[in-house]
């Protein structure tokens, strides 16, 4: 495992984990936009849990790489779905936010040895 992969993976897990906690805590700056995008409130806890599981999976992947690969692929799908949701809501100025979470996850996947 390279130092770059280790640093990027830990940073990606921390970033996604922060996002998960923010969603599960229903932070106003998270809840307001996803309401505007049309995401029903009944899905918020599930989405936050999915992000938390992905972050944990990235860290577990440092010990057993197949888990990290699965977690990264799941997070890529998650944040791609988020990009599509934001685009469908025509909130084009907000597309940067899911992309900021997607980028380090993709980087972590690409830096695998």
C-alpha positions as CSV (number, residue, x, y, z in Angstrom):
1,X,0.0,0.0,0.0
2,X,1.4,3.4,-1.0
3,X,1.5,6.4,1.3
4,X,-0.6,8.4,-1.2
5,X,-3.3,5.7,-1.1
6,X,-3.3,5.6,2.7
7,X,-3.6,9.4,3.0
8,X,-6.3,9.8,0.3
9,X,-8.3,6.9,1.7
10,X,-8.3,8.1,5.3
11,X,-9.2,11.6,4.1
12,X,-12.0,10.3,1.9
13,X,-13.4,8.2,4.7
14,X,-13.3,11.2,7.1
15,X,-14.9,13.5,4.5
16,X,-17.7,11.0,3.7
17,X,-18.1,10.2,7.4
18,X,-18.6,13.9,8.2
19,X,-21.2,14.0,5.5
20,X,-23.0,11.0,7.0
21,X,-23.0,12.4,10.5
22,X,-24.3,15.7,9.2
23,X,-27.1,14.0,7.4
24,X,-28.0,11.8,10.4
25,X,-27.9,14.8,12.7
26,X,-30.2,16.6,10.2
27,X,-27.9,19.6,9.9
28,X,-29.9,22.5,8.4
29,X,-27.3,23.1,5.7
30,X,-27.8,19.4,4.6
31,X,-31.5,19.0,5.1
32,X,-32.7,22.2,3.3
33,X,-31.0,21.4,0.0
34,X,-32.0,17.7,-0.1
35,X,-35.6,18.8,0.6
36,X,-35.4,21.2,-2.3
37,X,-34.1,18.3,-4.5
38,X,-37.2,16.3,-3.7
39,X,-35.6,13.6,-1.6
40,X,-38.3,12.4,0.8
41,X,-37.5,12.7,4.5
42,X,-38.1,9.0,5.0
43,X,-34.9,8.3,3.0
44,X,-32.6,10.6,5.0
45,X,-31.6,8.1,7.7
46,X,-31.0,5.4,5.1
47,X,-28.8,7.7,3.0
48,X,-26.8,8.8,6.0
49,X,-26.4,5.2,7.1
50,X,-25.2,4.3,3.6
51,X,-22.6,7.0,3.7
52,X,-21.4,5.9,7.1
53,X,-21.1,2.3,6.0
54,X,-19.2,3.5,2.9
55,X,-16.8,5.5,5.1
56,X,-16.3,2.5,7.4
57,X,-15.7,0.2,4.4
58,X,-13.0,2.5,3.0
59,X,-11.2,2.2,6.3
60,X,-11.7,-1.5,6.6
61,X,-10.3,-1.8,3.1
62,X,-6.9,-0.6,4.4
63,X,-6.8,-4.0,6.2
64,X,-8.6,-6.1,3.6
65,X,-8.7,-4.4,0.1
66,X,-11.8,-6.2,-1.3
67,X,-13.9,-4.4,1.3
68,X,-12.4,-1.1,0.4
69,X,-13.0,-1.7,-3.3
70,X,-16.6,-2.6,-2.6
71,X,-17.1,0.4,-0.4
72,X,-15.5,2.7,-2.9
73,X,-17.7,1.4,-5.8
74,X,-20.8,1.8,-3.6
75,X,-19.9,5.4,-2.8
76,X,-19.2,6.1,-6.4
77,X,-22.7,4.9,-7.2
78,X,-24.1,6.8,-4.3
79,X,-22.5,10.1,-5.2
80,X,-23.3,9.6,-8.9
81,X,-26.9,9.2,-7.9
82,X,-26.6,12.4,-5.9
83,X,-25.2,14.2,-8.9
84,X,-28.2,13.0,-11.0
85,X,-30.7,14.0,-8.2
86,X,-29.2,17.5,-8.0
87,X,-29.2,17.8,-11.8
88,X,-32.8,16.6,-12.1
89,X,-33.8,19.3,-9.5
90,X,-32.1,21.8,-11.9
91,X,-29.8,23.0,-9.0
92,X,-26.8,23.1,-11.3
93,X,-24.9,25.4,-8.9
94,X,-25.0,22.7,-6.3
95,X,-23.5,20.0,-8.5
96,X,-20.1,20.8,-7.0
97,X,-21.1,19.4,-3.6
98,X,-21.6,15.8,-4.5
99,X,-18.6,16.0,-6.8
100,X,-16.5,17.2,-3.9
101,X,-17.3,13.9,-2.1
102,X,-17.0,11.8,-5.2
103,X,-13.5,13.0,-6.2
104,X,-11.6,11.6,-3.2
105,X,-13.4,8.3,-3.3
106,X,-12.5,7.9,-6.9
107,X,-8.9,8.9,-6.1
108,X,-8.8,6.3,-3.4
109,X,-10.0,3.6,-5.8
110,X,-7.5,4.7,-8.5
111,X,-4.5,4.7,-6.1
112,X,-5.0,1.1,-5.1
113,X,-1.8,-0.8,-5.7
